[in-house]
């Protein structure tokens, strides 16, 4: 298949999990938000508003943001950020008083295709974009809106699709997960240093097959980072303190390509990989380095089953149907894996999602024309927004819960931001952007309450300023 087709599968969905097409929760990769199992409605609201803001703790695949002239951090957000040691300049004058979300783009124009694939929020509250074709890291500073590039042209080289997704570590660094790269990206926010660690080169030196090796990652309770195998046949393990990079689990790994897209840590401390072409859910137990295959999904025809997932307040993980017809549910407490809800026809249906303040899970439309809604308490699954969305493919990838209680989906090929208001069950389009393909790769909520989109093909940073 062509490199373009292969990338679309890896990045579509959020890869089309644009996390292959792609996936980012507020946990994990793919744009998702991950919430503690016992999170209540008030707790969800607190996290959305930034109280006790801590990106590493509150998000598993998530969002961070900056803001130039249009908006400044509110007192609560600033106080919370300061409590976590994040230096945020405070301007008490509110900027968005329109009652509607403001959508724009800003910053220097940075041309190029497939520049960055994902990002992470650092201890300093800044957002660091992970390089794909670009040779440098992009840094966005919430509160001031400053956009800069870090590193040099030689350290990362000119290989395409180098890294896919970023994750903050206990060492205060940001790691980029290797897709086509043969080492792990390490960003040190305190110094601005960009380097690589580990040597993952294939023994036979055949780089033609070294593509889309790992798809996203999650942090274990031991503080180590675990990369989810896509085309790789082993789990990637990175100790951010010692900088040791190892692999394990080959003896338990099934053959195949594009096996799992995105990893999410469950309430039990294990890390779960969402099946894309694999017939099982991947379970990684960090304490023992066990690699376990859960469930039997061989009855799901074809590949590209689910594109990313999210940890819901009930302690279960829900996978968003790509080519699969039903929602995937993983019960972390019992190990049960099953499919719920009615059958939905189509390909590349939803890519990534988020948890609303109502405790329901919402899937962002990729090629389908409705928003997916999962009522976790009853296992009811339905859709909202029928007839309101454009009839194009690869519309949005990943969603971010904002301080106003709405969920905003990041535009890929769509020319507007998608806004979902769970309380009123309303869906609307906000802003007018270009209709160029693959515009942004993931959205990140900053301590200033603004959502920032990291450019893939777009030339500038996307900014969503909630009312």
N, C-alpha and C positions, 0 to 999 in steps of 0.2 A: 504494500500500500504506500501511497505517497506520504512524505513527511507531514504535509498539511493535514491529511486525513488522520494520521496517527496523533498529531497534536490536538486536533479537534476532539478526538475521542478522549484524550487525556485531560483536555481542558474544558470540554463541553459539559455542561451539566452541573457543576462547577468544574470540571474536568472533562467533556462537554460537560468532569468534576473539577469544569474549568477548574476546579480542584480537580483530566483529560479530556468533555468540556467541564466544569469545576465545582468545589465545595467548601464553604467556610463557616461554620457555626460560630455561635459565640462560643462553639467549641471546636475546634479543630479544624481544622482545616477546613475546607471547604468552606465561609462565612457563616458559622453558626454560633448561637449563643448557648453556652452550656450552663445549666443551673444546678445547684445542689439538689439531691433527691427530695429532700424534705422542704424545699422552698415553698413558701406560702405566697398568696397573691401580694401581700404587703412587701414580702421579701423581694419578689420579682420587681415590684415598683421601685423599691429602694435601689436595687442594682441598676435599673434602667436610668435612674436619676443621678447616679454617681456617688451616693453616700458610701463612705468607706471605699472609695474607688481603688481598685487593685486589679489591673488588667490580667495579671497572671492568675490570680485566684478566681476571679469572676468569669473569665472566658476561656473556652477551649478552642475556639476557632473564631476569632472575633474582630473587634473593631476598635479603632482609635482615631482621633481627629485633631486638626488644627484650625485656626480661623484668622483670616486677615481682618479687613475692615468691616465686614458685614456683621460680625457678631463677636462678643467677648464672653468669657466665662462668667457664670453666675456665682453668687456668694457661696452657695452650698457646694457647688462643684469645686470651687477654688479651695474652700476649707477642707473638703475631703481629700483633694489632691495634695494639699500641704501636709495633711496628717500622714500621708504615705510618702512624704519626702519629695514630692513633685513640685518643682518651682513653676508656678503659673502666674503670670501678671494679671492683676484684677482690674477690670474696667467696670465700674458699677452701672454704667449707662447701658440699658438694654438696646439691642440693635434690631432684632426681628420682632416688631410689634404688629405685623400685618395680620396675624391670625392664621396665616398659611405658611407652609414650608417654602423656603427659598432655595432654589437649585441654581448653581453656577459653576464655572470652572475658573481656575486662577493659577498664578505662579508662572515661572518661566516656561517657554515652549520647548519641549524636549521631543524631537522627532524620533521616529523609529518604530519598528514592529516588535510585538511581543517583548516589551522592555522589562517588565517585572511581573512575576506570577505570585501574588500574595504578599503579605507583610506581617509584622508583629509590633505590639506596643511594648516599649522598653520601660525599665524602672523610672526613667526620667520623664515618662509620659509622652515621649515622641514616638512617631510611627516610622518604621524602617521597612522599605520595600525591598523584596528579594529579587535579585537579577535573574532574568531568563536570557534574552539575547543581549541586553545591556551589560556593560562591563563594570558598572558602578552601582552602589546602593543608593537609593533615594531616601532622604530624611525629610519628614514633615513635622513641623513644630506646632502643636495645637496652642492656641492662645495668641500666637503672633502670626501664624500662617507661613512662616519661613520655609522655603523649599530649597534643599541643597543636595548635591550628590557627593558621596563619600567613596574613598578608595582611588585607585589609579587604573589605567587601561591594561596593565600587565598582570596584576595579581590573579584576576579571574579568567582572563583569556577570552577568546572569541567563539568558544563552543556555544551552540544554540541550546535553548531550554535547559540551562545549567541547574537551576534550583526551582523547586516547586513547594511553596509554603514556608513560613517562618514561625519560630516559636521562642518565647522568652524563657530563660533558664534561671535556676537558683544562683548561678554565678554572676548574674547581672548582664549576661551576654544575650545576643540573639543568634540563633542558629538557623541556617537555611538548609532545607532537606534536598539532597542530591536527586535530580531527575536524570539528566544526561551527564552531570559532573561526576568526577571520580574522587571527590573529597567533600567535606562538610563545610559550608560557609559559616564563618564566625565573625560577628559584628560586636565590637566593644563600644557601647554608647558613651561611656565615660571619657574615652580618648578619641573616638571617631575612627579607630583602626578597623580595617577590613582585611581579613586573611582567611585561609582555609586550614582545616585540620584533618588528619587521617589520610590514608592512602587506600582507595577502594578499586584501583585499577584491576581489570580482569587479568588473571595469570597468563592467558594466551595473548594478551595485548589486542584482542579483537574489539575495537571500539564501535564497529558497525552495529553490534548487537547491544551496546551499552546505552539503552534509551529507556526512559520512564521507569527507572529502577524502583524508586520508593515514592509513594504518593501521600504526602502529609505525615504527621507525627503527633505524639501526645507525650506529656510528661508523666512519669510514674511517681508514686508517693516517695520513692527513693531519690527523687530529684534528677534521675537520668532521663534522657530523651529517647523515645522508641519510634523508629521510622517504620511505616507500614509498607510491606512489600507489594509492588504492583507487578513489574516484570522480574524483580529480584526474587531469589529463592531463599532468602534469609531475612530475619528481622534486623534492622539497623539499631545499634545501641551507642549512644554518645554520653560519656560522663563529662558534663560541662566544667567541672572543677579540675579534674586531671587532664581533660581534653583527649582522653583515650577514646578511640573509635573502634568498635568491634561489631561482629555479626554472630547470630546464633539461630537455631531452629530449623536448619536445613533438613534434618531427618524427619520433621513433621510437616514439611511444606509440600502441598500438592503441586504438580506441574501446571504450566499455563501462563498466559500473558494477561496483563490488566486485571489482576486477581482482586485487589481491594482498593477502594478509593476513600481515603480519610480514616483517621483514628480518633477515638473518643474514650476518655477515661471514665469508667463507671464508678458508682458509689462504693463498690467493693475494692477499688484500687486497681483492678485489671483494666487493660486497654483493649478496646474492641475495634476491629477493622470491618468496614462496610463492604459487602460483596458486590463487585462489579461483574466479573465473569466467574468468580469462584462459586462453588456450590455449598460453601459453609461460611459462617461468621468466624472471623479470626479472633481468638482470645489470647492475649499475652499476659502472663503473670510475672510482673517485674521481680518479685522477691525470689522466685525459683527459676526464672527464665524458661518456664514452661510455655510451649506454643500448642494451643488446643484448637481443634476444629469443632464448632458448635452447630447443631442443627443439620438438616438435610434439605437443601434448596435445589436439588437436581431436577425437580419437577417444573422449575421456572425456565421456560424455553428461551433459547437464544442467550446472547451475552448482554452486557451493559445493564445489569439488573437494577441496582440502586445507586444513586449519585449522592453520596454523603449522608450524614445523619445528624441528629441532635439529641442531647440528653435532656429529658423532660422532668418536671417537678415530681413525677411519680417514681423516679429512679430508673425508668426504662429508657432505652435508646430507640429512636424511630428513624428508619431509613426512607429516603424519598425515592419514589419509583421513577426510573429512567425508562428502560424498556419493560421492566417488570410491571405487572398489572395491578398489584396490590401493595399496600404499605408494609414495610418490614418492622417487626417489633422484637426487641431483644430485652428479656427480663434478666437484668444483671444479678438479681438475688437468687434466682432459681436456675439460670442457664437456659431457660426455655426460649426457643426461637420460633416465631410463627408469623404468618401474614394476616393482616386484618383489613376490614373494609371491603367495599365493592371493587369490581374489576374496572380498570381504566385502560382503554385502548390507546395505542400510539407509541411513538419513539421519543426519547429525550424529553419526557414530559415535565419533570420538575428538577431543579438543580439547587440544592441547598435550601436553608430555611431558618426559622427562628421561633422561639417560644414567646407567645404574647402574654400580657399581664393577666389574661383570663386563664392562663395555664394550658391553653391549647397550643398545638404546634402548627405552623403555617409553612407550606412549601412554595417556593418561588417558581413561577412559570418559565420554562425554557422554550419548548416548542408547542406546549399546550396553551389553551386560551383561558384557563381559570386558575385561581389560587387554591391550593390544597389546604384543607383544614382537618386536623386530627384532634378529636376530643379524647384526650388520654384517659379521663375518668371512666368513660363508657365504651371506649374503643370504636366509637362512631367516626366514620370518615366521610367527608363530603367536600364540595367545592363552592367557592363564592366568586363573584365578579364575572359571571358569564355574560358575554356580549359586550364587555367593556374594554377588552384588550386588543392590541393590534394583531393582525394575522400574519406574523412573521416568525421566523425561527430564531432560537438562541437569544431570547428577549432579555432575561435577567439572570444573574447568578448570585445567589446568596442574599440573605436579608439581615437587617440590623434593627434591634429594638431601640427606639429613641426615647429621650426623656418625656416626650409628649404622649407616650403610650402607643404610638403608631409604629409599624414596622415598615422600613424602607428597603426596597430591593435595588440592587446595583445594576445599572444598565450595561448590557453587553452589546447586543445589536439594536436594542430598543432606543428610541429617541427621547424617552422621558424616564424619570424615576417612578417606580411603582410605589404607591402609598396604601397600606392596609391598616384600617382602624378596627381592631377586633371588637371593641365595645359596641360599635354600631354596625358591624359587619359590612362596612363600606370599602370599596376599592376605587382608587382614582389614579390618574396620571399627573405628575407634577413636573414642571419645567419643560423647556424645549432645547434639546441637544441635537447633535448631528446624528445621522443614521449610519455612520461608519460602523463596521463590524468590530467586535472584540475590544470595546473601548476601555473598560476598567476591570481590574481583577481583585475583587474583594472590597468591602467597606469596613471602616474602623471608627468606632465612637471615641472621641477624645474627651478629656476632662472638662473641656469647654462646652460639651453638649452637642458638638457638631460632628457630623459623619463625613469622613474623607474617603474618597475612592482612589485607589492606586492605579496609575495608567498602565494598560497593556499596549494598546495601539493608539489611544488618545494622547494628545500632546501635553495636556495639562491635568492638574489634580481636580477631581470632582469634589464639590462641597455641597452638602445638604444641611441646611440650617433649619431645624424644626422651630415651630412657633413657640 
